[in-house]
Amino acid sequence: MELLNGRPENTDGRLDREIRTYDLLDSLGIEYKRTDHERTDTMEACNEVDKVLGVVICKNLFLCNRQKTAFYLLMMPGDKKFKTKELSAQIGSARLSFAGPEDMLKYLDIEPGSVSIMGLMNDKDNEVALLIDEDVLKDDFIGCHPCVNTSSLKMRTEDVIKKFLPAIEHDYRTVHLIGGD
């Protein structure tokens, strides 16, 4: 793995959802570093990618309520434990669970293992609420996937919040997660 500037020169064999991510970031003037890698299915693989990027990739959880009438994308530090009860109390939504692969595809045009804030660009009707743990906002950089889990990006947190989110017409809500045992 190596750290590269911007989009890949050759896009052969890459999914359209990945290319659309680069197109949008480039059109917004958002600078990003990229590394290509094997699928990141384990924490060990993620840790190796983190080392190359020089940033901790956010844990991104796609959640829904029991009735599947409310969907949430939660960004939190990868080293925090997720506690449903802790988040439910803050957002006033009981019975949170992980949304299924069909919902990921429907709302974010992504598949399991590739969940990322970048997927919100595909949520044209704003059906997914973005929740960001306050610790993520304290870091200068965010690491995430470009809608596929065979590449990872590093970009300024400020660019994501002040350029990306307004461009895709999404807002966010800050949450406070303790994540202890």
N, C-alpha and C positions, 0 to 999 in steps of 0.2 A: 504494500500500500504506500502511496505517496500523496502528498498534499499538492493539489493543483489549483490554479486560479480559474474560477468561472466554469462555464459549461464545457462538456466534452467536444473536442474538434470533430470527431466522428460519432454520429448518432445511430449508426447501423446497429440493429438488434436491441435498441432501447425502446421502452414503452412510450406511447404517446403522452401518458400522464406525467412522465418524468420530463419530457421535452417541453411540455406546456409549463411546467414549474420553472424551468430555466428561462423560457420566453418571458414569463411574467416578471421574474426577478430582474432580468436584463432591461425590460421596458421601464421598470420603476427606478433603475439606476442603483439597485442594491448590489453591493459587492459581496461576493461569497467565495469561500474556499471549498473545495470538493475533494473527496477521496472515494475511489471505487473499491469494492471489496466483495467477498463472498456474502451470501445471506447471513444476516446477524440473528441467529436463532437462540444464542446463549448469552449470558451476562459476560462470559469470558471474551466472546467475539466482540461484544459492544465495548468492553474495556480496551481492547486493542485499537478499535476505531477511535475511541476517545483520545488515546495517546497520540495518534497521528494528527487528529484535529486540534489537540491542545485545549479541549473543552469537554465537559460532560454532556453527553447527549441526553436531552430531556426524556423522562418517562412520559409517554403519551397514552392516556387511557380513554377509550371511547365507551361512554356509559349511557344508560337510559333508565327511565323509571319503569316500574313493572308493566304499566299499560302501553309502553312504547309510544307515548305521546310527547315526551321530552327527551332530547338527546344532548349530551354534553361531551366536549373534548377537554380533558384535564391534562394540563402540562405541569409536571412536578419534577424535582430533582430525582435522578435515577437511584440515589442512595436512600431515599425516604420510603418508608412502608406506607402503603395505601390502606386507610381504614374507612370503609363505607360510611359508618355512623358519624365519623368526624366531618366528612364532607356533606352528608345529607342534612345535618343540623344547620350548616351555614347557608345552604342554598334552598332550604325549605322543600326538599324533595325526598320523601321516604322511599325505601325499597329500591335503591339504586343497584344496578347490576351491569355486567359487561354486555354491550350491544353485540349482536351477532355479525358474522361476516357479510351477510346479505345487506345489513344496514350500513356497514362500512362502505360497501360498494355503492349502494343507493345514494347516500348523502355526501360521501367524501371521495368517491371513485378511487378507493384504496382497498388493499387486502390485508388480512392479519399479518402483523410483523412490520408493516409499513406505515402505521398510524403516525401522523405528523400534522403540525399546524398548517403545513403547505396544502393539505387536503381541503382546508376550508375554502380555497379558491374555487372548488367544485360545488360548494354549497350555495348556489345562487339564490335560494329562497330563505337563507338565514334560519334554517331549521335546527342548527347545531349551536348551542351556546358554548363559548370558549371560557374556560376557567383556568387561571394561571396562579400557581402557588407563588406567594410573595418572594420566596427565595430564588425563583427563576428570574424574576425581574431585577434582582440585585446583581446578577452577573452581567458583564459587558457583552458576552457572546452567548448565542444559542446554537446548539447543535441539533440537527433534525434530518430526517430523510426527505428527499425530493419526491415523495409519493411512491417510492420503491425502496426495498431494504437491501439493495446491492450498491447503493451510493449513500454518502452522508455529506451534509453541508455544515459550514460554520459561517455565521453572519452576526452582525452587530444586533444586539437585543433592541436597541433604539430604532434601527431600520425596520425590524419586524413590527414593532409597536406603532411607529409613526409613519411608515410608508406602506408596508404590506397590508396590515389590517384595514386602514382607511381605503386602500385601493380595491379591496375585495368586499368593502362595506360590512365589516364585522367589528364588533366591539368585544371587550373582554371584561371579566369580573375577577378581581383579585381575591384569592382565598388563602387562609392561614392553616396549613396542615402541620401537625406536630410529627406524626408518623412514627412515634416510638412503639415499643412493644406493649 
